[in-house]
């Protein structure tokens, strides 16, 4: 076997592999001899078919099989002998010539990644704590979740739940299939199109009103997006919310059997701290990834970008299949994913280089600690732990997470880190 490699661009390679004709013919003859002992041909006893007859009938097919096998084995051997790491599947073109058989393989190789620039990178590390006022605000949210509704005789105001019936017309066409009955609108929730809840405010039970509203340009229904519609409503019922008291019954509903308020506040704070720690960790990890992407230059193989775009498209293909739609009607253009795909490919290559160069490995104790932490927020942590250890793929995902965390820690030891105090709500709003 003779191998030559041509560099056609920074990452593209064209490899030519020549296999002598006597090697090809020798393997063809071996295969034909085997066939001669096995095939059944009219007029000949089994195992007595002449070689020339077998060659005439099966020679072309056998040669194609042999050359296919030779391409497979010699391609990988040629890569190994020439220290080449293809970034994707090759384009192979077999060529039959008088002097023998050869094939060309065109492919991209993985780039060289230099980590020298990491030492000069800098990141901002968010720092935050759970204040007593944050706990107070969270308890108010918990009370809001358990609020009850009571009939009100006052005009509808902010925070009230108003039951209406309504109809809508746009460009002379009713788009609500007649009148919608017993529809509930919570004023101030911003669940309706902008301006609708404001039109309900101030009305009393039995009141009717007709008004116009323009739908947002990005509204989900293309027939209504950006257009003005006329609504006719009638108020059927007005209810005001009543928040529960923080008593033993309320506290027990959140798993504190003692009903003690201080124990309840401590439990709320512990859960908030756990969520805050996760959010801070996620923000720090994103900051590290941003720094790596910005500071480490990498030439990206086009084949890996295409593969990543295809991966990002997968949910759209699945959605189209479930809805029995043509995927072209639901998927965005490839260009919409190109920047995201480039970032993911680049970071994958950079992280792989850091892990390989620094021999970063996962530790069973670290993996167990992460699983314990994830399970802690569930009612039955042991069941969650068993769930992870009961499936190799799920466990592998956690191991990969631990490996990434270890890599982030390595990077933090190299870059300049500046702390930045951030309010609890600002951290959590970003994480949401």
C-alpha positions as CSV (number, residue, x, y, z in Angstrom):
1,X,0.0,0.0,0.0
2,X,1.3,3.4,-1.0
3,X,-0.2,6.6,0.6
4,X,0.1,10.2,-0.3
5,X,-1.6,13.1,1.6
6,X,-2.3,16.5,0.0
7,X,-3.2,19.5,2.1
8,X,-5.9,21.3,0.1
9,X,-6.8,23.9,2.8
10,X,-6.0,24.5,6.5
11,X,-8.1,21.6,7.6
12,X,-8.9,19.7,4.3
13,X,-6.9,16.7,3.2
14,X,-7.0,14.6,0.1
15,X,-5.4,11.1,0.8
16,X,-4.6,8.8,-2.1
17,X,-4.1,5.1,-1.4
18,X,-2.6,2.8,-4.0
19,X,-3.1,-1.0,-3.6
20,X,-1.0,-3.2,-5.9
21,X,-3.0,-5.2,-8.5
22,X,-1.5,-8.5,-7.3
23,X,-2.9,-7.9,-3.8
24,X,-6.3,-7.2,-5.2
25,X,-6.2,-10.1,-7.6
26,X,-4.9,-12.5,-4.9
27,X,-7.8,-11.7,-2.6
28,X,-10.3,-12.0,-5.6
29,X,-8.9,-15.5,-6.5
30,X,-9.2,-16.6,-2.8
31,X,-12.8,-15.5,-2.7
32,X,-13.6,-17.2,-6.1
33,X,-12.0,-20.5,-4.9
34,X,-14.3,-20.4,-1.8
35,X,-17.3,-19.7,-4.0
36,X,-16.4,-22.6,-6.3
37,X,-16.8,-25.0,-3.4
38,X,-20.1,-23.5,-2.3
39,X,-22.1,-22.4,-5.3
40,X,-24.6,-24.7,-7.1
41,X,-24.7,-24.4,-10.9
42,X,-26.7,-26.6,-13.2
43,X,-24.6,-29.2,-15.0
44,X,-21.9,-29.4,-12.3
45,X,-21.6,-31.4,-9.2
46,X,-21.3,-29.4,-5.9
47,X,-17.6,-28.4,-5.4
48,X,-16.7,-29.3,-9.0
49,X,-17.5,-26.0,-10.8
50,X,-14.5,-24.9,-12.9
51,X,-12.7,-21.7,-11.7
52,X,-13.2,-20.0,-15.1
53,X,-17.0,-20.5,-14.9
54,X,-17.2,-19.1,-11.4
55,X,-15.0,-16.2,-12.5
56,X,-17.2,-15.4,-15.5
57,X,-20.4,-15.5,-13.4
58,X,-19.2,-13.9,-10.2
59,X,-15.9,-12.2,-11.0
60,X,-17.2,-8.6,-11.3
61,X,-19.3,-8.8,-8.1
62,X,-16.5,-10.4,-6.1
63,X,-14.0,-7.7,-7.2
64,X,-16.4,-5.0,-6.1
65,X,-16.7,-6.7,-2.7
66,X,-12.9,-7.1,-2.4
67,X,-12.2,-3.5,-3.3
68,X,-14.8,-2.3,-0.8
69,X,-13.2,-4.4,1.9
70,X,-9.7,-3.1,1.0
71,X,-11.0,0.5,1.1
72,X,-12.4,0.0,4.5
73,X,-9.3,-1.6,6.1
74,X,-6.6,0.4,4.2
75,X,-8.4,3.8,4.9
76,X,-8.2,3.4,8.6
77,X,-4.6,2.0,8.5
78,X,-3.5,4.9,6.3
79,X,-5.0,7.4,8.8
80,X,-3.2,5.7,11.7
81,X,0.2,5.5,9.8
82,X,0.0,9.2,8.9
83,X,-1.3,10.4,12.3
84,X,-4.5,11.9,10.8
85,X,-7.7,12.6,12.8
86,X,-10.7,13.0,10.5
87,X,-13.4,15.3,11.9
88,X,-16.1,13.5,9.9
89,X,-16.9,10.9,7.4
90,X,-14.7,11.0,4.2
91,X,-15.8,11.3,0.6
92,X,-14.2,8.2,-1.0
93,X,-13.7,7.8,-4.8
94,X,-12.4,4.4,-5.9
95,X,-10.4,4.3,-9.2
96,X,-9.6,1.2,-11.2
97,X,-6.4,1.6,-13.3
98,X,-4.2,-0.7,-15.3
99,X,-1.4,-0.5,-12.8
100,X,-3.7,-1.5,-9.9
101,X,-6.4,-0.2,-7.7
102,X,-6.4,3.1,-5.8
103,X,-8.8,5.3,-4.1
104,X,-8.9,8.9,-2.8
105,X,-10.4,10.0,0.5
106,X,-11.3,13.7,1.0
107,X,-11.9,14.8,4.6
108,X,-11.3,17.5,7.2
109,X,-9.1,17.0,10.2
110,X,-9.4,18.2,13.7
111,X,-7.6,21.6,14.3
112,X,-4.7,22.2,16.6
113,X,-5.9,24.1,19.7
114,X,-3.6,26.3,21.6
115,X,-4.5,27.1,25.2
116,X,-1.8,29.8,25.7
117,X,-4.3,32.7,25.5
118,X,-6.3,31.4,28.6
119,X,-3.8,32.8,31.0
120,X,-4.6,36.4,29.9
121,X,-8.4,36.0,30.0
122,X,-10.6,37.5,32.7
123,X,-14.1,36.8,34.0
124,X,-16.5,38.4,36.4
125,X,-17.8,36.0,39.1
126,X,-21.3,36.8,40.5
127,X,-21.6,36.7,44.3
128,X,-25.0,36.8,46.1
129,X,-26.7,35.8,49.4
130,X,-30.3,35.2,50.5
131,X,-31.4,38.2,52.6
132,X,-34.2,38.1,55.1
133,X,-36.2,40.4,52.7
134,X,-35.7,37.7,49.9
135,X,-37.3,35.1,52.2
136,X,-40.2,37.5,53.0
137,X,-40.8,38.0,49.3
138,X,-40.7,34.2,48.6
139,X,-43.2,33.5,51.4
140,X,-45.5,36.1,49.8
141,X,-45.2,34.2,46.5
142,X,-46.1,31.0,48.3
143,X,-49.1,32.7,49.9
144,X,-50.1,34.0,46.4
145,X,-50.0,30.4,45.1
146,X,-52.6,29.4,47.7
147,X,-54.9,32.4,47.4
148,X,-58.6,31.9,47.2
149,X,-61.2,33.9,45.3
150,X,-64.2,35.5,46.8
151,X,-67.1,37.3,45.0
152,X,-66.8,41.1,44.9
153,X,-69.4,43.8,44.5
154,X,-66.8,46.4,43.6
155,X,-65.8,47.4,40.1
156,X,-63.0,45.3,38.6
157,X,-59.6,46.4,39.7
158,X,-56.0,45.3,39.5
159,X,-55.5,41.8,40.9
160,X,-59.2,40.8,40.5
161,X,-60.4,37.8,38.5
162,X,-63.2,38.7,36.1
163,X,-65.3,36.1,34.4
164,X,-66.5,37.4,31.0
165,X,-68.1,36.3,27.8
166,X,-66.7,37.8,24.7
167,X,-66.4,37.7,20.9
168,X,-63.9,39.1,18.5
169,X,-64.1,40.3,14.9
170,X,-61.2,41.1,12.6
171,X,-61.7,42.4,9.0
172,X,-65.3,41.5,9.2
173,X,-64.7,37.9,10.3
174,X,-65.5,36.4,13.7
175,X,-62.3,34.7,14.9
176,X,-63.7,33.4,18.2
177,X,-66.2,30.9,16.7
178,X,-69.1,32.9,18.0
179,X,-69.1,33.9,21.7
180,X,-66.6,32.5,24.2
181,X,-68.5,31.8,27.5
182,X,-67.2,31.9,31.1
183,X,-63.7,33.1,30.3
184,X,-61.6,34.2,33.2
185,X,-59.3,37.2,33.0
186,X,-57.0,38.0,35.9
187,X,-56.3,41.8,35.7
188,X,-52.6,42.5,35.9
189,X,-51.4,39.0,35.0
190,X,-50.6,40.1,31.4
191,X,-51.8,36.8,30.0
192,X,-54.1,38.5,27.5
193,X,-52.9,40.5,24.5
194,X,-51.6,44.0,25.5
195,X,-54.4,46.3,26.4
196,X,-57.2,43.8,26.9
197,X,-57.0,43.6,30.7
198,X,-57.0,47.4,30.9
199,X,-60.3,47.4,29.1
200,X,-61.9,45.2,31.7
201,X,-60.6,47.3,34.6
202,X,-63.3,49.5,36.1
203,X,-66.3,47.5,34.8
204,X,-69.0,46.1,37.1
205,X,-71.0,42.9,37.0
206,X,-73.4,43.0,34.0
207,X,-71.5,45.7,32.2
208,X,-70.9,45.4,28.5
209,X,-68.2,47.1,26.4
210,X,-67.0,47.2,22.8
211,X,-63.4,48.2,22.1
212,X,-60.6,47.8,19.5
213,X,-57.2,46.4,20.1
214,X,-54.3,45.8,17.7
215,X,-52.6,42.4,17.9
216,X,-48.8,42.3,18.3
217,X,-46.8,41.9,15.1
218,X,-45.3,38.6,16.5
219,X,-48.7,37.1,17.5
220,X,-48.9,33.4,17.0
221,X,-51.9,33.5,14.7
222,X,-50.6,34.9,11.4
223,X,-54.2,35.9,10.4
224,X,-54.4,38.3,13.4
225,X,-50.7,39.4,13.8
226,X,-50.4,43.1,13.6
227,X,-54.1,43.6,12.8
228,X,-56.8,45.6,14.7
229,X,-59.8,43.6,16.0
230,X,-63.0,44.6,17.7
231,X,-64.0,42.9,20.9
232,X,-67.4,42.8,22.6
233,X,-67.4,41.7,26.2
234,X,-69.9,41.3,29.1
235,X,-68.9,41.0,32.7
236,X,-70.4,37.9,34.4
237,X,-68.6,37.8,37.7
238,X,-65.9,39.7,39.7
239,X,-63.8,38.0,42.3
240,X,-61.1,39.4,44.6
241,X,-58.2,37.4,45.9
242,X,-57.8,36.6,49.6
243,X,-54.3,35.5,50.8
244,X,-54.0,32.8,53.5
245,X,-52.6,33.5,56.9
246,X,-49.2,31.9,57.8
247,X,-50.6,29.5,60.4
248,X,-49.8,25.9,61.3
249,X,-52.1,24.6,58.5
250,X,-50.4,26.7,55.9
251,X,-46.9,25.7,57.1
252,X,-47.8,22.0,57.2
253,X,-48.9,22.1,53.6
254,X,-45.2,22.8,52.7
255,X,-43.9,19.7,54.6
256,X,-43.1,21.2,58.0
257,X,-45.1,18.9,60.3
258,X,-44.4,20.9,63.4
259,X,-46.2,23.9,61.9
260,X,-43.5,26.2,63.4
261,X,-43.0,29.4,61.6
262,X,-39.3,29.7,62.3
263,X,-38.6,26.2,61.1
264,X,-40.7,27.0,58.0
265,X,-38.7,30.2,57.3
266,X,-35.4,28.2,57.7
267,X,-36.6,25.6,55.3
268,X,-37.6,28.2,52.7
269,X,-34.2,29.9,53.1
270,X,-32.4,26.6,52.7
271,X,-34.3,25.8,49.4
272,X,-33.7,29.3,48.2
273,X,-30.0,29.0,49.0
274,X,-29.8,25.7,47.1
275,X,-31.4,27.3,44.0
276,X,-29.2,30.4,44.3
277,X,-26.1,28.2,44.5
278,X,-27.1,26.4,41.3
279,X,-27.9,29.7,39.5
280,X,-24.6,31.2,40.5
281,X,-22.8,28.1,39.4
282,X,-24.5,28.2,36.1
283,X,-23.7,31.9,35.6
284,X,-20.1,31.3,36.5
285,X,-19.9,28.4,34.1
286,X,-21.4,30.6,31.3
287,X,-18.9,33.3,32.1
288,X,-16.0,30.8,31.8
289,X,-17.4,29.5,28.5
290,X,-17.7,33.1,27.2
291,X,-14.1,33.7,28.1
292,X,-12.9,30.5,26.5
293,X,-14.8,31.3,23.3
294,X,-13.5,34.8,23.1
295,X,-9.9,34.1,24.0
296,X,-9.0,30.8,22.3
297,X,-9.0,31.0,18.5
298,X,-10.0,27.7,16.8
299,X,-10.4,27.0,13.1
300,X,-13.6,25.0,12.9
301,X,-14.2,22.0,10.5
302,X,-17.3,22.7,8.4
303,X,-18.4,19.1,8.8
304,X,-18.7,19.6,12.6
305,X,-20.7,22.8,12.2
306,X,-23.1,21.0,9.8
307,X,-23.5,18.2,12.2
308,X,-24.2,20.6,15.1
309,X,-26.8,22.5,13.0
310,X,-28.5,19.2,12.3
311,X,-28.5,18.4,16.0
312,X,-30.1,21.8,16.7
313,X,-32.7,21.1,14.0
314,X,-33.7,17.7,15.6
315,X,-36.5,19.1,17.8
316,X,-38.1,20.7,14.7
317,X,-38.0,17.5,12.8
318,X,-39.6,15.7,15.8
319,X,-42.3,18.4,16.1
320,X,-43.2,18.2,12.4
321,X,-43.5,14.4,12.7
322,X,-45.8,14.6,15.7
323,X,-48.0,17.2,14.0
324,X,-47.9,15.5,10.6
325,X,-46.4,18.6,9.0
326,X,-43.8,19.2,6.4
327,X,-40.6,19.9,8.3
328,X,-39.9,22.8,5.9
329,X,-43.0,24.5,7.3
330,X,-41.7,24.5,10.9
331,X,-37.9,24.6,10.9
332,X,-35.9,27.8,10.7
333,X,-33.2,28.3,8.1
334,X,-29.7,26.8,8.8
335,X,-28.3,30.2,9.0
336,X,-30.4,30.9,12.1
337,X,-28.4,28.2,14.0
338,X,-25.0,28.9,12.5
339,X,-23.6,31.1,15.3
340,X,-24.9,28.8,18.0
341,X,-23.5,25.8,16.2
342,X,-20.0,27.5,15.8
343,X,-19.9,28.3,19.5
344,X,-20.8,24.8,20.6
345,X,-18.3,23.2,18.2
346,X,-15.5,25.6,19.3
347,X,-16.2,25.1,23.0
348,X,-16.4,21.3,22.5
349,X,-12.9,21.3,20.9
350,X,-11.4,23.7,23.5
351,X,-12.8,21.7,26.5
352,X,-11.6,18.4,24.9
353,X,-8.1,19.9,24.6
354,X,-8.1,21.1,28.2
355,X,-9.3,17.7,29.5
356,X,-6.8,15.8,27.4
357,X,-3.8,18.0,28.0
358,X,-4.4,18.2,31.7
359,X,-5.6,14.6,32.2
360,X,-8.8,15.8,33.9
361,X,-10.9,12.8,35.0
362,X,-14.1,12.1,36.9
363,X,-14.1,10.7,40.4
364,X,-16.8,8.3,41.7
365,X,-17.1,10.3,44.9
366,X,-17.6,13.6,43.0
367,X,-20.3,12.0,40.8
368,X,-22.1,10.7,43.9
369,X,-21.9,14.1,45.6
370,X,-23.5,15.8,42.5
371,X,-26.3,13.2,42.4
372,X,-26.9,13.6,46.2
373,X,-27.1,17.4,45.7
374,X,-29.6,17.0,42.8
375,X,-31.7,14.5,44.8
376,X,-31.8,16.6,47.9
377,X,-34.7,18.8,46.7
378,X,-37.0,15.8,46.0
379,X,-39.4,14.2,48.5
380,X,-37.6,10.9,48.3
381,X,-33.9,11.5,47.6
382,X,-33.0,7.8,47.7
383,X,-35.4,7.0,44.9
384,X,-33.8,9.7,42.7
385,X,-30.3,8.4,43.5
386,X,-31.4,4.9,42.5
387,X,-32.9,6.3,39.3
388,X,-29.5,7.8,38.2
389,X,-27.5,4.7,39.1
390,X,-30.1,2.4,37.5
391,X,-29.3,3.6,34.0
392,X,-25.8,3.8,32.5
393,X,-26.8,6.7,30.1
394,X,-28.2,8.8,32.9
395,X,-25.1,8.2,35.0
396,X,-22.8,9.0,32.0
397,X,-24.6,12.4,31.7
398,X,-23.8,13.2,35.3
399,X,-20.2,12.1,34.8
400,X,-19.9,14.4,31.9
401,X,-21.3,17.2,34.0
402,X,-18.7,16.5,36.7
403,X,-16.0,16.5,34.1
404,X,-17.2,19.9,32.8
405,X,-17.3,21.3,36.3
406,X,-13.7,20.1,36.9
407,X,-12.7,21.7,33.7
408,X,-14.3,25.0,34.7
409,X,-12.4,24.8,38.0
410,X,-9.1,24.4,36.1
411,X,-9.9,27.4,33.9
412,X,-10.8,29.5,37.0
413,X,-7.3,28.7,38.3
414,X,-5.8,30.2,35.2
415,X,-7.8,33.3,34.5
416,X,-8.2,36.6,36.4
417,X,-11.4,36.4,38.4
418,X,-13.2,39.5,39.8
419,X,-16.1,39.2,42.2
420,X,-19.4,41.1,41.6
421,X,-22.1,41.4,44.1
422,X,-25.6,40.7,42.6
423,X,-29.0,40.8,44.2
424,X,-30.8,37.5,44.7
425,X,-33.7,38.5,42.4
426,X,-31.3,39.6,39.6
427,X,-29.5,36.2,39.8
428,X,-32.7,34.2,39.7
429,X,-34.4,36.4,37.0
430,X,-31.4,35.7,34.7
431,X,-31.6,32.0,35.5
432,X,-35.3,31.7,34.8
